[in-house]
Amino acid sequence: MDPINIIIGLNIFATLGANLSGAKKGLKSKITVAKEKPQSYLQKVPIMLSTVTLIVLIFSIFQVGTIAYTEEYNFLRIIALLAYLLFSWIQIWSYKTLGEQYSQEVLIFRTHKIVNKGLYRVIRHPQYLSQIVIDLGGAFATLSYVLLPLAIIQIPLLILRARFEEKLMEKHFKQEFIDYKKRTSFILPFPKL
Protein backbone atom coordinates (compact mmCIF):
# COMPACT_ATOMS: atom_id res chain seq x y z
CA MET A 1 0.00 0.00 0.00
CA ASP A 2 1.11 3.56 -0.70
CA PRO A 3 2.90 5.22 2.31
CA ILE A 4 0.86 8.45 2.08
CA ASN A 5 -2.35 6.42 2.14
CA ILE A 6 -1.09 4.44 5.13
CA ILE A 7 -0.47 7.70 7.01
CA ILE A 8 -3.96 8.96 6.13
CA GLY A 9 -5.47 5.67 7.27
CA LEU A 10 -3.56 5.81 10.56
CA ASN A 11 -4.68 9.41 11.08
CA ILE A 12 -8.32 8.46 10.47
CA PHE A 13 -7.95 5.73 13.07
CA ALA A 14 -6.10 8.03 15.53
CA THR A 15 -8.65 10.83 15.25
CA LEU A 16 -11.59 8.45 15.49
CA GLY A 17 -11.67 8.58 19.30
CA ALA A 18 -11.71 12.36 19.35
CA ASN A 19 -14.35 12.45 16.64
CA LEU A 20 -16.50 9.99 18.58
CA SER A 21 -16.43 12.29 21.63
CA GLY A 22 -17.65 15.07 19.31
CA ALA A 23 -20.42 12.81 18.07
CA LYS A 24 -21.45 12.12 21.69
CA LYS A 25 -21.71 15.86 22.31
CA GLY A 26 -23.77 16.08 19.14
CA LEU A 27 -26.15 13.46 20.54
CA LYS A 28 -26.29 15.43 23.78
CA SER A 29 -27.51 18.46 21.84
CA LYS A 30 -30.39 16.34 20.50
CA ILE A 31 -31.64 15.60 24.02
CA THR A 32 -30.67 18.88 25.71
CA VAL A 33 -33.31 21.52 25.75
CA ALA A 34 -32.21 24.19 23.32
CA LYS A 35 -33.22 27.81 23.60
CA GLU A 36 -33.53 27.95 19.82
CA LYS A 37 -32.91 25.42 17.06
CA PRO A 38 -33.99 26.75 13.66
CA GLN A 39 -34.96 24.33 10.93
CA SER A 40 -32.93 24.45 7.72
CA TYR A 41 -31.30 22.16 5.22
CA LEU A 42 -28.05 23.58 6.65
CA GLN A 43 -28.69 21.51 9.80
CA LYS A 44 -28.27 18.17 8.01
CA VAL A 45 -26.82 18.48 4.50
CA PRO A 46 -23.27 19.65 5.42
CA ILE A 47 -23.01 16.96 8.12
CA MET A 48 -24.21 14.24 5.75
CA LEU A 49 -21.80 15.45 3.06
CA SER A 50 -18.92 15.40 5.59
CA THR A 51 -19.80 11.79 6.38
CA VAL A 52 -19.84 10.92 2.67
CA THR A 53 -16.46 12.62 2.16
CA LEU A 54 -14.98 10.56 5.01
CA ILE A 55 -16.32 7.33 3.49
CA VAL A 56 -14.95 8.31 0.07
CA LEU A 57 -11.58 9.15 1.65
CA ILE A 58 -11.45 5.69 3.22
CA PHE A 59 -12.10 4.12 -0.19
CA SER A 60 -9.50 6.47 -1.71
CA ILE A 61 -6.74 5.19 0.57
CA PHE A 62 -7.32 1.83 -1.11
CA GLN A 63 -6.97 3.63 -4.47
CA VAL A 64 -10.63 3.32 -5.37
CA GLY A 65 -11.68 6.36 -7.39
CA THR A 66 -8.16 7.78 -7.72
CA ILE A 67 -5.88 8.55 -10.61
CA ALA A 68 -2.61 6.63 -10.95
CA TYR A 69 0.14 7.58 -8.51
CA THR A 70 3.19 8.74 -10.41
CA GLU A 71 6.38 10.56 -9.42
CA GLU A 72 5.16 13.86 -10.89
CA TYR A 73 2.40 14.08 -8.23
CA ASN A 74 4.57 13.30 -5.18
CA PHE A 75 5.23 16.92 -4.14
CA LEU A 76 1.52 17.80 -4.41
CA ARG A 77 0.56 14.69 -2.47
CA ILE A 78 3.05 15.38 0.35
CA ILE A 79 1.95 19.02 0.75
CA ALA A 80 -1.70 17.92 0.70
CA LEU A 81 -0.94 15.21 3.28
CA LEU A 82 0.69 17.73 5.62
CA ALA A 83 -2.31 20.08 5.30
CA TYR A 84 -4.69 17.16 5.87
CA LEU A 85 -2.84 16.01 9.00
CA LEU A 86 -2.46 19.48 10.50
CA PHE A 87 -6.06 20.52 9.97
CA SER A 88 -7.55 17.20 11.11
CA TRP A 89 -6.04 17.93 14.53
CA ILE A 90 -6.89 21.64 14.41
CA GLN A 91 -10.52 20.63 13.86
CA ILE A 92 -10.44 18.44 16.97
CA TRP A 93 -8.77 21.23 18.96
CA SER A 94 -11.50 23.60 17.73
CA TYR A 95 -14.42 21.60 19.00
CA LYS A 96 -12.59 20.67 22.21
CA THR A 97 -12.14 24.43 22.78
CA LEU A 98 -15.89 24.91 22.38
CA GLY A 99 -16.47 22.43 25.22
CA GLU A 100 -20.11 22.50 26.35
CA GLN A 101 -20.97 25.00 23.61
CA TYR A 102 -20.25 22.40 20.89
CA SER A 103 -23.09 20.91 18.91
CA GLN A 104 -23.27 19.27 15.51
CA GLU A 105 -26.46 21.22 14.98
CA VAL A 106 -26.93 24.96 14.67
CA LEU A 107 -28.62 25.92 17.92
CA ILE A 108 -28.46 28.07 21.02
CA PHE A 109 -28.30 26.26 24.36
CA ARG A 110 -30.09 27.79 27.34
CA THR A 111 -26.67 28.39 28.94
CA HIS A 112 -24.91 29.30 25.69
CA LYS A 113 -21.84 31.55 25.82
CA ILE A 114 -19.61 33.04 23.15
CA VAL A 115 -16.28 31.19 23.09
CA ASN A 116 -13.37 33.55 22.44
CA LYS A 117 -10.34 31.52 23.45
CA GLY A 118 -7.92 29.38 21.46
CA LEU A 119 -8.40 29.75 17.72
CA TYR A 120 -11.72 31.47 18.39
CA ARG A 121 -9.75 34.57 19.42
CA VAL A 122 -8.68 34.89 15.78
CA ILE A 123 -11.38 33.29 13.61
CA ARG A 124 -15.02 32.48 14.28
CA HIS A 125 -15.22 29.19 12.35
CA PRO A 126 -11.99 27.19 12.63
CA GLN A 127 -13.95 23.93 12.38
CA TYR A 128 -15.32 24.81 8.96
CA LEU A 129 -11.93 26.01 7.73
CA SER A 130 -10.50 22.71 8.98
CA GLN A 131 -13.20 20.66 7.25
CA ILE A 132 -12.53 22.43 3.95
CA VAL A 133 -8.75 21.88 4.18
CA ILE A 134 -9.17 18.27 5.37
CA ASP A 135 -11.40 17.38 2.43
CA LEU A 136 -9.28 19.19 -0.18
CA GLY A 137 -6.06 17.86 1.38
CA GLY A 138 -7.43 14.33 1.45
CA ALA A 139 -8.55 14.61 -2.18
CA PHE A 140 -5.14 15.82 -3.40
CA ALA A 141 -3.14 13.48 -1.14
CA THR A 142 -4.99 10.45 -2.48
CA LEU A 143 -5.52 11.95 -5.97
CA SER A 144 -9.20 11.12 -5.65
CA TYR A 145 -11.33 12.29 -8.54
CA VAL A 146 -14.42 11.35 -6.50
CA LEU A 147 -13.50 13.21 -3.31
CA LEU A 148 -12.37 16.45 -4.99
CA PRO A 149 -15.77 17.45 -6.43
CA LEU A 150 -17.47 16.58 -3.13
CA ALA A 151 -14.95 18.76 -1.28
CA ILE A 152 -15.60 21.64 -3.67
CA ILE A 153 -19.39 21.27 -3.35
CA GLN A 154 -19.06 21.34 0.43
CA ILE A 155 -17.26 24.72 0.55
CA PRO A 156 -20.30 26.93 -0.17
CA LEU A 157 -22.46 24.77 2.10
CA LEU A 158 -20.07 25.26 5.02
CA ILE A 159 -19.90 29.01 4.36
CA LEU A 160 -23.71 29.22 4.26
CA ARG A 161 -23.90 27.19 7.47
CA ALA A 162 -21.39 29.51 9.17
CA ARG A 163 -23.43 32.55 8.10
CA PHE A 164 -26.59 30.81 9.37
CA GLU A 165 -24.89 30.27 12.75
CA GLU A 166 -23.77 33.88 12.89
CA LYS A 167 -27.30 35.20 12.30
CA LEU A 168 -28.51 33.04 15.18
CA MET A 169 -25.65 34.15 17.44
CA GLU A 170 -26.26 37.81 16.63
CA LYS A 171 -29.96 37.40 17.33
CA HIS A 172 -29.28 36.02 20.81
CA PHE A 173 -26.10 37.81 21.87
CA LYS A 174 -26.71 41.11 20.08
CA GLN A 175 -23.92 43.65 20.73
CA GLU A 176 -21.67 41.09 22.44
CA PHE A 177 -21.53 39.04 19.23
CA ILE A 178 -21.21 42.14 17.04
CA ASP A 179 -18.18 43.19 19.12
CA TYR A 180 -16.75 39.65 18.83
CA LYS A 181 -17.18 39.80 15.02
CA LYS A 182 -15.27 43.09 14.91
CA ARG A 183 -12.28 41.46 16.69
CA THR A 184 -12.18 38.26 14.62
CA SER A 185 -12.16 37.03 11.03
CA PHE A 186 -14.87 34.90 9.51
CA ILE A 187 -13.14 31.70 8.32
CA LEU A 188 -9.70 32.72 7.08
CA PRO A 189 -7.34 34.16 9.71
CA PHE A 190 -6.76 37.60 8.21
CA PRO A 191 -5.34 40.14 10.65
CA LYS A 192 -7.69 42.88 11.82
CA LEU A 193 -6.25 46.30 10.97
N, C-alpha and C positions, 0 to 999 in steps of 0.2 A: 504494500500500500504506500501511497505517496506520503512523504514526511510532513508536508504542510497539512494534508488532510488528517493525519494522525494527531497533530497538535490541535487542530480544530475539534476533532472528536474528543480528545482529552479535556479540552476547555469546556465543551458542552457538558461532559460528565461532571467536571469540577464545579461548574456554576449551577448545576442542577439543584443542589441542596439550597443554595441561596435563593434560587428562583422558586423553589417549592415554598419557602417561608413567605415570599411575596404572594404566592397564590393563596396561602392560608389567610393572609391579611385581606386579600381580595374576597375570600369567602366570608370573613368577618364583616366586611362592609355590606354583604348581602343580608346579614341577620341583624346588624346594628341599626338602630333607628337613626335615619338620616334627617337632617333639618330640611334639605332639599336635594332631590335627585331627578333632574330633568330627563325627559325621554327624548332620544335622538338616535339616529343610526350611528352617530359617533360614539355611543356607548359600547357597541358590540363589534362593528365592522373592523376598526383598527386592531382590536384584540384578536379577532378571528384571523385576520390577515397575518399578524405576527406569529400566530400558531402555525399557519400554513408555511410561512417563510422558514420557521425552525424545522419543520418536517422536510421541506425541500432541501434545506442545508444538510440535514442528516443524509438524505439520499445522495446529495452532491459529493459528500466525502467518500462515497463509494463509486464516484465518477458516473453517476446516473444523471443525465441531463447536462453534461459538461462538454466543452470542446477539448480536443486533445492537448495534453500537457507537453509543451515543447520548451526548449531552452530560452527562446525569445520572450516568453512570458514570466520567467522566474523572478525578475526584479519586481514587476507589477504584483505578482502573487505574494512575495515576501512583504512588501509595503502594505498590501491589503490585509495580510495576516496580522501584522503588528497593530494596525488600526482596529481590526476585529477584536484582538485580545485585549487591548487597552480599553476600548469602549464597552466590552462586555462586563468588565469589572467596574468601570465608572457607572454603568447603569445600576449595578447592584449597590454600589456606594450611594447613589442618588436615592434609591427607594429606602435604603437603611437610614439615611439622613432624615427622610420624611417621618420615620417612626410611625406613631399612631395616626398621623395624618394621611398615610398612604392608603390608596384604594385603587383597584383596577378600573373602577367606574368613576365617572365624573359626578361628584356629589359634594355636599357640605355636611360634615358631621355636626352634631349638636355642640360639641366641644372643639370645633375646628379652629386652628390657629394658622397664621401665615408662617411658613418655615423660611428663615433667612440666614441659615448657617450652611457651612460646607459650600458646595457648588452653587447653592441657591442664593449665596451672597452676590454671585456674578451673573448667573443666568436663571431664568424662571423655569425652564423645561429641559434640564440635563438628561432626563430619561428619554425624551423624544429624540434629542440630538443623538444620544447613544444608540437608540433603536435604528435610526437612519444609518449611522456609520457601521453598526454591526451587520445590518443586512447588505449594504453595499460592499463592505469589506469581505463578508462571507462569499458574496457573489463573485467578486474579482479574485479572491484567494483560491476558490475552487473552480473558477472559470465556468460558472453555471449560467447557461443561457436561459434557464427556467427561473432561477432566483433573481437575476438582475431585473427583469421587467416587474416582478412582484415588488422588489425593493423600491423601484421608481414609482410605482403606483401608490405605495404606502406613504411616500413623502407628503403629498398634499393632504392626505387623510390625517396624518399626525399633526400637521400645521393647523388644519381646521379644528381638530380635537383640542389642541393647545389654546386656540382662540376661544373655543367654546368654554373651556375651563376658566379662562381669564374673565369672560363675561360674568360667569357665575361668581367668581371670587370678588369681582368689583361690585357686584350687586350686594353681596353680604358684608364685605369689609370696607366698602366705600373708600374714603380718603386714605385709610391705612394701606390698602392695596394700590391705590393710585401712586402714593409715595414710594411704595416698594417697586412699582414699575419704573419710576423715574430713576431709581438707583441701579437697576439691573437691565440686562439685555434679554431679548425674547428667547431665542434658541441658540444663536451663535454668540460666543463670548466676545463681543466687541466692546472696547473700553468706552465708558461714559465720559464725555468731554464737558 
